[in-house]
Amino acid sequence: MPDRKYDAVIVGGGHHATIIACYLARAGLKTAMFERWHEMGGGACGEELPVPGYIQNVCAHFTRFYTNPAYTDFELRDHGLVYVFPENNEAWIYPDGSYIFGKTMFPVIDPFTGKSSFSQEAADYTIKSVGEINKDDGDTVAQIIESYKGAWKEAFGKYRYSGPGEWGDGPDPLEALFNHPKYPLDPKIALGTVGEIATTMFKSPEMQTFYMRAIQTSNGLFPQDRPGPYWHIHALGLILSMEPAAIVQGGTHSITHALLRAFERYGGEFFVLNEVNKVLVDNKKAYGIELTNGDKILADIVVSDLSIELTMDKSGKDNWPAELWAKGQKLKDKPDDLYNTSAYERTQLLWGNIALMDAPKYPQNPELGMVPRLYFGKADPEYFLSGRYQKERWDLGIANQMYLLVAPDVQWDPTRAPAGRFAALVEEFTCPWRQFSEKQWLKIKKDIEFRMVEEWGKYAPNVNMDNFISAWIATPDDVVNRNPCMPQGGWGALDANYERLGRLRPFPEISGYRMPIKNYYLCSSAAHSAHGIGRGSSYACYKVIAQDLGLKYKPWEERGW
Ligand SMILES: Cc1cc2nc3c(=O)[nH]c(=O)nc-3n(C[C@H](O)[C@H](O)[C@H](O)COP(=O)(O)OP(=O)(O)OC[C@H]3O[C@@H](n4cnc5c(N)ncnc54)[C@H](O)[C@@H]3O)c2cc1C
């Protein structure tokens, strides 16, 4: 039973709520989270799927939470958050049996702090592998690695965790790279569209396709979208195996468990099955929340972990300046064509676990079975650039030419499946939820299981229906049913192309985590630095709250960001 009065209440108990809750509680505020679902963590969750005995990450699977400041600020490794870092990293197998194979270039050397160090050996391995496909691309990769190591990696971390800053503050850490004396980021490349970047930077169809497909995993962007420096560097970090593919023991829910343990250590409270009906506002000032059961909880500050639309809806139209309210409503508009920049079009997945009796065997090279992020598909940039890959997904739900990503975490985390059995997460992209009826989505959900097994079997012949145990593949319909913050069933709450990042996210007037209602803040991934586990919105939101309330706990002063 919640108390009637807290210093801080958080609406929603999703991923960013569990992070900011730790900061607020550690700063000495009496803090409580209110979550509508039966479990905490939002997208950082797990379920016993596809059949009993297996653990599936139903939402976020790929995480690197050890890079988030909360990992060290709250000693999460000591609270049970254990990552394993495979030596192999990211690979792509093409239909002719050729492949690109990357080794982890920045392996973590201290699991308690997440500190990593550069491995020249791994870099050479990856450069050689790309160079065997195309010599020029190998040289390009070598140059990118130098710049990443020399300046880009650090700037990326600062950008992610420092908040968008005020208007007129000058260049952000990534914009500053455009003028870096030694490792400049070429704006002519980095500010291009995904398609332009892929075809300017790389010569081979293999690497061009890799970049365009992998940036979908990063952020769902289409070839005609601009990723901006943030997602561009993010995607390079992945496809060139610079950042480790980290495996969480016990699945993604372990992140939530560790954060909740830390939160409780500082006296925090959380309540599941407690849906917030509205934020209480008087005279343009938030003073608490009302639950759907009618209970009122008073608080000095209210922090929203919801999508921007729900953050607005819960606090009431009359409390918002009319022009900002109108902007928020516009985000919900249905686009009139495939290629405009509406807000919820990009991150819809067909995504889930396939359980097999035996692990896949790859005749191209048995070691490919021990790659934590393995892509398959034809090197066909034109399929992406022409828009066919997207259009077929919009028309059929499943593209005719598939591009699977397989993540066999069980190879490093035996808790994910019964002894001797195998399971892997498999990813393909689809279209927004509104394209199909619930019945049609249920059919797609069945069809995709067989399509995925069939496609995977082209690269690993022992992946077939004789080896198949079960699968549970989430569609956008499953995402919508689970979480009202993801209105079109995408994995991101609000698209994060360049036009919706940094000072522009969710829109310019409210990009600084303070809502136009006093004492009301936005900590969710609808704010900078966008969706994904361990991103910076909650940490940066806490900085703003600490400034407003004069809180003493300021771990960034020592860290420098
Ligand atoms: C299918 C899928 C795959 C994904 N894969 C990845 C991945 O591999 N890697 C990655 O980094 N990220 C991934 N993500 C994204 C990641 O899960 C999100 O970016 C992250 O969870 C966002 O955190 P958040 O705190 O902003 O929102 P959420 O985690 O969504 O939390 C919002 C919370 O608010 C609750 N809520 C809503 N309304 C109310 C209300 N009225 N009252 C109380 N509570 C309410 C919701 O139930 C939810 O728990 C994936 C997401 C999905 C859906």
The ligand as a Tripos MOL2 file, in Angstrom:
@<TRIPOS>MOLECULE
LIG
   53    58     1     0     0
SMALL
NO_CHARGES

@<TRIPOS>ATOM
      1 C1         10.0620   -5.8290  -29.2640 C.3       1 LIG1
      2 C2         11.0760   -4.8930  -28.6800 C.ar      1 LIG1
      3 C3         12.4320   -5.1420  -28.8650 C.ar      1 LIG1
      4 C4         13.3980   -4.2900  -28.3430 C.ar      1 LIG1
      5 N1         14.7190   -4.5860  -28.4860 N.ar      1 LIG1
      6 C5         15.6670   -3.8140  -27.9370 C.ar      1 LIG1
      7 C6         17.0370   -4.1980  -27.9540 C.ar      1 LIG1
      8 O1         17.4030   -5.2670  -28.4270 O.2       1 LIG1
      9 N2         17.9380   -3.3660  -27.4010 N.ar      1 LIG1
     10 C7         17.5770   -2.2010  -26.8060 C.ar      1 LIG1
     11 O2         18.4590   -1.4980  -26.3130 O.2       1 LIG1
     12 N3         16.2820   -1.8240  -26.7500 N.ar      1 LIG1
     13 C8         15.3190   -2.6030  -27.2890 C.ar      1 LIG1
     14 N4         13.9980   -2.2710  -27.1850 N.ar      1 LIG1
     15 C9         13.6650   -0.9280  -26.6930 C.3       1 LIG1
     16 C10        13.6770   -0.7690  -25.1970 C.3       1 LIG1
     17 O3         12.9470   -1.8050  -24.6040 O.3       1 LIG1
     18 C11        13.0560    0.5940  -24.8870 C.3       1 LIG1
     19 O4         13.7760    1.5990  -25.5720 O.3       1 LIG1
     20 C12        13.0790    0.9020  -23.4020 C.3       1 LIG1
     21 O5         12.3800   -0.0730  -22.6720 O.3       1 LIG1
     22 C13        12.4430    2.2550  -23.1980 C.3       1 LIG1
     23 O6         12.4160    2.5440  -21.8410 O.3       1 LIG1
     24 P1         11.3660    3.5790  -21.2720 P.3       1 LIG1
     25 O7         11.6050    3.6610  -19.8280 O.co2     1 LIG1
     26 O8         11.3860    4.8010  -22.0850 O.co2     1 LIG1
     27 O9          9.9340    2.9190  -21.5590 O.3       1 LIG1
     28 P2          9.3580    1.4970  -21.1640 P.3       1 LIG1
     29 O10        10.4390    0.5740  -20.7850 O.co2     1 LIG1
     30 O11         8.4420    1.1110  -22.2510 O.co2     1 LIG1
     31 O12         8.5140    1.8060  -19.8560 O.3       1 LIG1
     32 C14         7.2870    2.4710  -19.8380 C.3       1 LIG1
     33 C15         6.4710    1.8240  -18.7300 C.3       1 LIG1
     34 O13         5.3180    2.6070  -18.4520 O.3       1 LIG1
     35 C16         4.2580    1.7110  -18.1210 C.3       1 LIG1
     36 N5          3.0030    2.4460  -18.2250 N.ar      1 LIG1
     37 C17         2.3960    2.8930  -19.3490 C.ar      1 LIG1
     38 N6          1.2750    3.5730  -19.0230 N.ar      1 LIG1
     39 C18         1.1980    3.5700  -17.6670 C.ar      1 LIG1
     40 C19         0.2820    4.1260  -16.7340 C.ar      1 LIG1
     41 N7         -0.7690    4.8360  -17.1230 N.pl3     1 LIG1
     42 N8          0.4940    3.9110  -15.4110 N.ar      1 LIG1
     43 C20         1.5750    3.2030  -14.9830 C.ar      1 LIG1
     44 N9          2.4650    2.6510  -15.8350 N.ar      1 LIG1
     45 C21         2.2880    2.8500  -17.1570 C.ar      1 LIG1
     46 C22         4.4380    0.6050  -19.1270 C.3       1 LIG1
     47 O14         3.7500   -0.5660  -18.7480 O.3       1 LIG1
     48 C23         5.9650    0.4400  -19.1020 C.3       1 LIG1
     49 O15         6.3760   -0.4840  -18.1270 O.3       1 LIG1
     50 C24        12.9990   -3.1330  -27.6420 C.ar      1 LIG1
     51 C25        11.6350   -2.8850  -27.4270 C.ar      1 LIG1
     52 C26        10.6760   -3.7550  -27.9350 C.ar      1 LIG1
     53 C27         9.2330   -3.4760  -27.6910 C.3       1 LIG1
@<TRIPOS>BOND
     1     1     2 1
     2     2     3 ar
     3     2    52 ar
     4     3     4 ar
     5     4     5 ar
     6     4    50 ar
     7     5     6 ar
     8     6     7 ar
     9     6    13 1
    10     7     8 2
    11     7     9 ar
    12     9    10 ar
    13    10    11 2
    14    10    12 ar
    15    12    13 ar
    16    13    14 ar
    17    14    15 1
    18    14    50 ar
    19    15    16 1
    20    16    17 1
    21    16    18 1
    22    18    19 1
    23    18    20 1
    24    20    21 1
    25    20    22 1
    26    22    23 1
    27    23    24 1
    28    24    25 2
    29    24    26 1
    30    24    27 1
    31    27    28 1
    32    28    29 2
    33    28    30 1
    34    28    31 1
    35    31    32 1
    36    32    33 1
    37    33    34 1
    38    33    48 1
    39    34    35 1
    40    35    36 1
    41    35    46 1
    42    36    37 ar
    43    36    45 ar
    44    37    38 ar
    45    38    39 ar
    46    39    40 ar
    47    39    45 ar
    48    40    41 1
    49    40    42 ar
    50    42    43 ar
    51    43    44 ar
    52    44    45 ar
    53    46    47 1
    54    46    48 1
    55    48    49 1
    56    50    51 ar
    57    51    52 ar
    58    52    53 1
@<TRIPOS>SUBSTRUCTURE
     1 LIG1         1 GROUP 0 **** ****
